[in-house]
Amino acid sequence: MLDWLVSGFDTSDLVVLTLLAGGGIIFFFMKYMNQTPSSSRYSPTVASVQPSAVASKSNQSFIDRMKNENRQVLIMYGSQTGTAEEMSGRLAKDLTRYSKKAVVVDPEDIECEDLNRLNEVEDALLVLCIATYGEGDPTDNAVTLVEYLNAGDCDLSGVRFAVFGLGNKTYEHFNEIGKQMDQQLEKLGAKRIFHLGLGDDDANLEEDFMIWREAFLPKVAEEFGWELNTEAETMRQYQMEPVEEGKALFKGEFGRLGAYERPRPPFDVKNPYLATVAINEELHTEHSDRSCRHIEFSVEGSRIRYEAGDHLAVFPTNDPVLVDRLIEMLQFEPDHAFRLVNVDEDASKRHPFPCPTTFRTALSHYVDICAPVKSHVLKAISEYCTDEGEKEFLNKLATANEEGLKEYARYIVKERRSIVDVLTDQKTCKPPIEYLLELLPRLQARYYSIASSPRLNEEKIAICAVVTKYTIGDRLINGVCTRYLTTKLAGSKSPVFVRKSTMRLPHRTTTQVIMIGPGTGFAPFRGFLQDRQFHKNAGKEVGAMHLYYGCRHPDHDYIYKEELAKFQEDQVLTHLECAFSRAQEKKIYVQDRLWETRERIWDAIQGGAHVYICGDARNMARDVQATLQKIFREVGGKTETESVAYFKDMEKTKRYQADVWS
């Protein structure tokens, strides 16, 4: 049957093919024989299940590990910004007080189908710390887990569970995934042993977690008959080890040593790309009392791909002034090389962050020294106060009673005190630097809506960001990433990666779009306009584009003003409605302009227009949604119930899309 194929080749062709096939077999064999597991994600957990550095465990499922290592508790997290991951680690550490070792799992790193075997583990307890992202969606790392559990094919009979959800009440679908998983686990046969925790990041997420956790732990101990091990209270999770002279050190990389000098795609949260800053310009005028930066990153040669509407993640470094203050207060050698090693020899995750490194590098790149201090950190460092009054005060802040929670809300949350501030105030508190590094949360990437289209230039990615800078009393508070970005002049480097978004222009270029984006909420719509202009210049017909833009004053903070005028001149932007909140006596907002043009908006929506909103979730997004539904009622003639249903249908069919933040 193959005579026809062989006859098409001469002898030299067959020789070449044979050599290629043989080389491929040799390459595959060598690769297999020398295969090394990928480096683990660094996060504050006790025994996370990720590609392990221990060869004997590299093929073990988390169920096998639980059975072989007598681990009864499985903690899984869905985390977008690292908070749920950090809370999972804290719960795991809490369980050591009962002499229990938990397995902490990033769902992205395991086969979710293995959950069907969880009832093979004796007295198994499943704890989910799971955040809701965007408009009621699972976090990126939990998408597969949520889809698997919702499919209903998993039998969790005999398993006990508890869920703590992380959300934000300014969003319409508050804690949607936490609520969904709490119900679904019960449907799959698992037994709920503690009520669903609902953390609200718009209020005081740490307080919500403290209250839930303080009640959860005794309940679990009672359920299983665990006894408290008082000696475990002071047990350290990591021990510091010296590093031999000449050993290669991490200098800010995340996945592997030398990752920035020898970049390898794909680039993501575990392997960011060191991009070059091409442009860093001020967008506000000299009349503004604020700053807004337009920054373009060159990703030439990286093979990074993006679409208008995606997000760019930027990994910042901490303010060197604050790092130096910690060095001065705690009196340690900043350039000392060290590694922190997990005292649990069975743990897959050996280090809390990339090691070996130096104290200065860890403080600059790997831990967050600017965030409000978490309660468990305050409790841990209180032991290093020589002044009893300071020790008592820190312990009060860490206690989940009425007095402690009230004082924590005032002193830490409202007044935004970081570890630097706390150690400045509590002058006798001198924790060892290696212990402090173990306790502090990981420094996370910040996400920005991309303000460009690859159709204009696929090798440049633009963002715009208002610089966060304000005072509380005599203390200056800087945004970690926006302060960092102000220092990144053209030619400097920064680690970045692209996170895909669901916010997309309609496939048909003739479909009308309504864009509502005050301030830096305009960012994705700059990309949309560039995209449509590309198609128009190529001779395609493009639909009407309605932009509702808002800022304080046209002479102060009207960003991309000249570009918008040019888009209008080119007839790409067909309708521009500006709302200036401080240019006249009465404040005017985008929802006011929306209502003023209600007839046109209703006609466009009736004609199939897509509506996009980007910006503040707390006020603007809610007000815009309310205005749209008012238009549906008063212009479209719908009832209250019909207008809500019409809006929900627009959401479901992706004709209404939001990219909002609190």
N, C-alpha and C positions, 0 to 999 in steps of 0.2 A: 504493500500500500504506500510505502514511502519512496518508491522508485522515482516518482515524479519530482519529489523534493530533493533527493540526492542528486538527480541528474541536473539540477539547476546550479550545482556548486562544482567548481574545479578542485584540484588537489590542494592548492594553496589555501582556498577558502576553508576546506575541512581541517587543515592543519591549524589555522588561526582559531577556528571555533573550538577545536580540541584543547588548545593552549588556554583559551579564555575560560572554558569550563573547568579545566584542572586548576587554574589559578583561583577561580571562585571557590572551589571546594577547599583548597588549602587555606584561603583567607578566612572562610567560615570556621574551619577547624581551629585555626590559631586564635581567632577572636573568641570562640567558645571556651577554649582552654585557658585563656588569659583574662576572661571576663571578670570585671570588678563591679560590685554594686555601686549605684550612684550614691552621692553623698546625701546625708539625711537633712531634712528641714530642721532648722534650729528653732526651738520654741520651748517655753517654760513648762515642760511636762515631766512626769515621773518616768513613764515607760512608753514612749510613743511608738506606734507601729509605722515605720517608714522603711525604705530600702536600707537594710542594716549593714553596718560595717563589720558585723560578725558573720563570717562565711557560713558557719553551721546553721544560722537562722535565716539565711537569705531566701530560702524557699518555704519557710514556715508560714502558715496562715496565722492570723491573730487568734483564731480559735485554738489551734494547736499550741500556741504559746500560752494561752490561758490555762489549758489543761496540763501541759508539761511543767509549768512554773507555778501551778496552784494559785492562779490569779482569778479572783471571783468577779471583779468589777471591770466593766468595759465602759470607757468614757469616749464618746464621739462628739466632734465639734464641727459646726458650720460657721466659718469665720471669714469675713471680708477684710476687716481692718486689724485683726489679731486679738480683739478683746475676748471673744468666745474661746479662742485657743488658750489665752492666758488664764481665763477662769477655769477651764478644764484642768490645767496644770495645778491650780490652787486646790481644786477639789481632790485631785489625786494625792497631793501632799497632805491634805487634811486626813485622808483615809489612813495614812501611815500612823496617825495617832491611835488607831485601832489595830495596828500591826497588819494592815492590809495593803497589798501592792496592786495598784490599778494598771490597766493597759489603756493608754490614751491613743486614740486613732484619728488621723486625718482621713476622712472617707475617700479622698482623692487618691490615697496611696494603697488602698486595699481592694479586694474583690468583694463588693457589697453582698453578693450572693452567699458568701460565707456566713452571713448573719443567720441564715436558715439553720445553721448548726449550733447556734448559741445555747440552745437548751441541752446540748451535750455537756456543758460546763455546770457542775453542781452548784445550786443556789446562785445562778447567774444574775447579776444586777447590771442593767444597761442605763447609763445616764447620758442624756443628750444636752449639750450646751449649744444651742443653735440660733443663729441670727437670721432675721428677715432683711433682705436687701432690695432696694428699689421699690417697685410697686407690688409688694407681696411675693417676691421671688426668693428662692433659696440662694445662698451665697455660691460663688463659683465652685468652691471645693465640695459643696454638698448637693449639687444638682443630681448626680447619679444616685446618691443615697436616697434622696427624697423621691425620685422617680421609681426606684426599686421598691421602697416601702409602700408607696401609693399603688403600685401594681397589684398588691395583695397576695403575692405568691410566697410570702415568707411566713413560716409558722413559728411564733414566739411563745407557744404554750409552755408554761413553767418558768418563764423569764419574768423577773420583776424590773420595773423601770421608773424613772423620774425624768422630767424635762424642765430645763430652764431656758426660756426664750429671751432673746435680745432684740429690742425693737425701738421705735421712736413714734410717739403719739402724734407727731405732726404729720405723719404719713397716713394715708387713708387705710391701708391694710396693716394696721399695727399688730406686730408679732404674729402675722399670718402663718408663717412656717412653724413656729413653736406650737401654736394652737393645733395646727393640722397634724403635726407629728404626735402630739399628746393623744389625740383621738385615734390616730391610725395605729399606734402601737397597741392600744387596747383592742382594736378590731382584729389585730393579728394574733390575739391570744395572750399578750403579756399582761401582767398585773401591775397597776399603778400603786406605788407604795407611798408616794408623796405628791402633793398638789402641784400643778403647773405653776412655775415661776414666770412672771412677766416683767422683765426689766425694761425701763423706759429711759432711753438716752437723752430725751428732751428734758427730763427732770433730774433724777439722780440715780443712774444705773448702778453705781457702786453700792449705794444704800439698799436698793432693791435686792441686789445679790447678797449683801451681808445678812439681811433679814431672812431671806430664803435659806441661805446656807446654814445659818445658826440653828434653824429649826429642822432642816433636812438631816443633818449629821446625827443628832440623837435619835431621830425616828428610824433611820437606817440601822443604827446600832441596836435599837430595840427589836427591829424586825428580824435581824439575823442573830441576835444574842452576842454581839461583839462586846468586848471589854476594852475600856480606855487604857492605853499604855502611856502613863505620864512621862516616861523617859523619852518618848518619841517627839514630845513637844519641841524640844530643842535640837532635834536631829537635823543635820545639814543634808541638802540634796546633792551637793557637789563638793568635791575637795580640790584644792589647788595643788597642781604639780609643777615643778620647775621644768624649764625647757632648755635643752642642751644648746650650747653656744653654736651659732652658725645655722641653726634650724630655720627653714623657711617659715615666715609668719604671714598670717592674713593681714592685709592692710586696708580692708574695707570691702573685699569681695564677699559674696554670699554663698555660692555653690561650691567653688573649688579654688585652690590656690592659683594665682596667675590668670584668673578668668578674664580680667580686663585687658591684659597684654595679649592673650590668646583667646579671643572670643569665639564661641561655638553656638550657633543657633540650635534649637529655637530659644528665643529670649522671653522670659516670663518672670514671675515673682521670685522664683528660685535661681534665676539666671538672667539678671538684667543686663542690658547693653550699655556700654559706656559711650554715650553720645556726645557730640561736640556742640556747644552752644554757638549758633551762627549769628543770632540777633538777640539783644536784650535791651528793649527800649521802653521809655515811659509813655503811657497812653493818656494820662491826665495832664491838664494844663498847669501852668504855674499858679493859677488861682485856686486850685484844689488843695485841701488840707490832708489829702490822702495820696497814696501811690498805687498805680495799677501798671503792671509790667506786661509787655508783649514779648514772648520768648519763643524763638524758633530753634529746634534741635535738628542737627544734621544726622541722619541715620544711613548715609551713603555707604553702600557695600554690605550692609547688615542683613539684607533680605527681609527686613521688617516690613510688613504690609498692614495698612490700616484703611478705614473708610471714614468718610465724614459722619460724625456722630459717635465715634469711639472715644475711649478715654486714654490719656497718657498717665502712667504711674511714674512718679519721680521719687527716688530715694534720697532724702536729705541727710545732712550731717548736723550734729548739734553745734550750737554756738560755742566757739573755742573759748570765749570769755567765761561761760558757765563751766566748761570743762576745767579751766584753770582755777576757778573758785573752789571746785570740789577737791582738786589736787592740793590746794593751799589749806583747806579746812581739815582734810583727812591725813595730810602729811605722808604721802607714799611716793615711791619712785615711778613716775608716769611711763617711762620707757622700758620698764621691767617686762620681760617676756614670760608668759605663763600659759597654762591651760587649766580649765575647770573640767573635771571628770566626774561623771555620775557615780555616786557611791553604790548605786544598785547595779551590780555587775551583769544582771540579766537584761538591763534596759537596752533597747536598740539605739535610742538617742543618747549619745555619749557626752555631748556638750550642750550648754544652753545657747551658745552662739558660736560662730566660726572660731576654732582654736587650732593651733596656738596663735596668740596675738599679744599685743601690749595693753596695759591698762588704758593708756591714752586712746588707742584705736578703738577699744571696746566702748569707752565712754563717748567717743565721737560718732561711731558708726552703728553700734549694735544695740545699745540700750537707750530707752527714752528717759531723759533727765529733766524734761520740761512738763510732762503731763502731771495733773494733780495726783498726789501720792495715794496709792491704794491702802486700804485699812490693814491688810496683812503685813505690808512693808513697815507701817508705823509700829505695829506690835513687835515685829522682829527686831527693829533697830532700837526700841525702847530699852532693851537689855544692855545697851552700850552707853546709857546715860549715867554719869556719875552723880548728877544732881537728881535727888529723889522727886522734886517737884516737876522737872522735865519728864522724867520717866512716867510719873503718874498721869501727866497731861497726854502723852502719846498713847498710853494704854487706854485712856478714856476715849480718845478719838477712834480707837480700834474696836471699841465695844459696841455691840449691836443692841443697846438699850436706848430709851428715849433721850437721855442726856447726851450719850455718846454720839448718836446719830445726828442730833441737832447741832452739836459742836463741830462734828465732821463736815456737815453741810455748810456751816458758816466759814470755818477756818480753812478748809481744804477746797471745797467745791466752789462756793461763791467767790472766795478771794483767790482762787486758782493758785494754790501753793504747790510748788514742785518739790522734789527732793532737795534741791539746792536751797530753796526758801526755808524748808523745815530744818535743815541742818544749820542754816544761818541763825534761825531763831533759837533753836535748842543747842546752845553752844557747847555743852558737855557731851553731846551725843557723837561718838566717834566709832561707828561700825567699821570693821575691816573692809577694805575696798573689794576684796574678792567675794565677800558675803553680800555686799550691796549690789554687785554686778549680777549675782545669782538671783536676787530678789526683784530687781527692776524689770519692767516689761520690755519686750523688744521694740526697737524703733521701727515704725512701719512706713511703707510708701504712702505718699499722698496722691490722690487721683484728680485729674483735671480734664474737663471736656475739651476735646481737640478742636482747635479753632482754624482748621484748614482742610483742604480737600487734596487727596493724592492726585487727582486729575490735573491740578495745577502744578504740583511738584511732589512726586512720591517719595523723594529723599529728604524732605523737610516736614517736620511736624511742629505746628504752632500751638501754644496755649496762651491764655491771659489770666492773670491772677491779681486780685487786690491784696496788697501787703497788709497783714494783720499786725497792728501795733497800737497798744493802748496802755494806760497806767491804772493801777489799783493802789491807792495811797501813794507811797513813794517808790513803788516797784514798777518797773517797765516790763510789760509782757509782750513778747514777740512771737508771732507764729513761727513754728519750727521750720516749715518748708518755705514759706514766702520770704522769711529772713534769709534763708540759705540761697534762694533764687536771686535775691538782690545782689549777692556777691558773685554770681556766675556771669562774668563778663564774656563777651564774644571770644571764642577760642578756648575757653575752659571746658571741662568735661563734667558729665553728670550721669549716674546710672538711671536708666529708664526702661520701660517696656510698655507695650500696647495691650490694653484690655478691651476685648470686643464688647460692643454695646448692642442692644436690640433696637435702638433708635435709628431708623433708616428712612431716607427719602423714598417715596413711592417708586416702584419700578417704571411706571409710565411717566415720562418727563412732562407730559401734558396735564398731569393731575395738579390741581391747585394745592398750595400749602399755606397754612396759617401758622406763623411762628411768633411765640410770645416769650421774650427773653430780656428782662431788664438787667442792666449792669453786665457783669461777666456771664450772665445767663445767655448773652448773645453769642457766646463762643461757638457752639455747634452750628448755629445758623450762618455764621461767616463761612463755614465749610459748605453748608447747603447752597449758599449763594454762589460760591466759587464753582461748585459742581454743576449747577444749572447754567452758569455762564459758559462753562466749557462746552456743554451740549448746544447751547445757542450759537456759539462761535463755530461749531461744527455743522451748522445748518439745520439742526433739529428744532422742532417746535417745542416750546416750553410753556408750562402753565403759569398762571398768575401766582405771585408770591406776595403774601401779606405779612409785614413785620410790625410787631408791637414792641417798641423798645422804650425803656425807661431809665432815667438816671436822676441825679439831684438837680443839676444845672447845666444848660447847654454850653456854657463857657468854662465849666470846671471839669466835668467827668463824662463828657459825651465821647465815648471811645469809638474809634474807627469811623468818625464822622465823614471824612473825605471819601473813604471807601464806599460808604453807603450812598453818598451823592453820586459816585461813579456808577454803582449798580443801578441806580434810578435812571441815570442818563443813558445807560445801555439797555434800558427797559427789561432788565432781569428782575429787579425789585419793582413791582408794579404799585404797591401801596405801602407807604411808610407812615406809621402813626407813633409819634413821640410823646412820652409822658414825663414831664419834669416836676419833681415833687417839691423843689424849693426855689423855683424861678418866679413864683407868684405867691400871692397871699394864701390862696387855697391850694392844698397839695393835690396833685393829679397823679394817678397811678395807671398802669397798663390796663387794669380791668375797667377803669373809667373810659379809656379810649375804645376799648372793646365794645362797651355798651353804646357809645356814641355812634358806632358804625355797625350796629346790630343787624340792620337790614342786609347790608352787604355780606356780613359774616354768615347769616342764616342762608342766604342764596348760595354762597360758596360751599357750605357744609351740605346743603341739599344736593348740590351738584357733585358731591363726592370728595370734597376737599379733606386733606389730612391736617390735623391740629397737633402742634408740638409746643411743649412748654419746658422751659429750663430756668432754674434759679431757686429761690427760697421756697422751702416746703411749708414753713410755719405759717406764713401769712399770704404771700402772693399766690402760691399754687391753689390754696383753698379758695381764695377770693375769685380767681380766674374760673375755677370749676363752677362756683356758685353763679358767676355771671353768665357762663355758657348755658347753664341749665335755666337761668332766667330768660335768656334769649329763646331757648327751645319752647318755653311756656308762652311768653308774651308776644313773640314774633311768629313762632312756629305753631302756636295754638295748641300745645300739648298740655296735658294735666301734670300735676306734680309727679305722680307715679310714672307716667309716660316719659317725662323728661329725664327722670333718673334712669329708667330702662334704656332710653335712647343713648344716654351718655355711657352706660355700661356696655352697650353694644358697640359703641365707637372704640372703647377700650379693648374689648374682646377681639375686634377685627383689625386692631392696630391703626385705626384712623385717629385715635387720640394716644399720644405717647408723651411721657414725661421723664425728664432727667433733672431731679430736684434733690436738694440737700438741706439739712437743718442748720 
